[in-house]
Amino acid sequence: MSKRGIALAAAALALALAACGKDEPETKPVLTQREKDSIFANSTIPGARAVKKSMTVADSATARQQRMMDTSQNP
């Protein structure tokens, strides 16, 4: 096979491979900071228990604040 034939075959192969690619880019789901912290809190990484505890305390404080707001709005 001549050099020209090899070049044409390589060009045809490159075009065929390029045509097989995905048109849509793969998108990663975007995680919120809360979701990232939750994943970290449930891992075995050192310090994960502290993250889980702080999330629990923050949830409790938010729930307590919401209860106080609900009772203050009711006559």
N, C-alpha and C positions, 0 to 999 in steps of 0.2 A: 504494500500500500504506500502511496506517495505521501509526502509531507502535507500536500494540499488536501488529500483525502482524510488524513488524520485530523487536520485542523477543522474540516467541515464536520466530521463525525463528533468531535469534541464540542463544537458550537451547537450542533443539534442536540446533543446530550444535555448541555447546559440550559438550553431553552426548554427542553422537556422537564428538567428538574425544577426550573423556575416556575413553570406553569402548574406544577403540582403543589406549590406552597399555599398556605391558608391565606384567604383574603382578609379575614377578620383577625385583628391582633388579639391574643389571649389576655384577658384582663384578670387581675387578681382581685379578690374581694377586699374592700377596704374595711379594716377593723377599727372600731372606736377604741379609745383609751380604756374604757371599762371592759371591753371584750379582751383586749390584750392583757390587762391586769388579771382578769378571771382565768385566762389560760395559764398565766404565770403562777397564780395562787394555787392552782391544782397540780402543779408540777412538783418534782422532788428536788428542785434547785434550792440551795441554802437561802433562807430568807423568804421563801414562798409562804410560810406560815404567817409571818408578820404581815405580808400583803393581804392574805385572806382575812386576818383578824382586823386589819384597818378597814377593809371593805365592809365587814360585818358591823363594825362600830359606825361607819358612815351611813350605812343603810338604816341602822337603828335611830341615829340622830335625825335622819330625813323623815322617817316614819313618825317619830315623836313630834317633830315640827309640824308635819302635816295634820296630825291629830289635834295639836293646839290651835292651828289655824281653823280647822273644821269646827271646833267647839266655840271659838270666838265669833264665828260667823252666824251660828245658830242663836236666835233670841231666846 
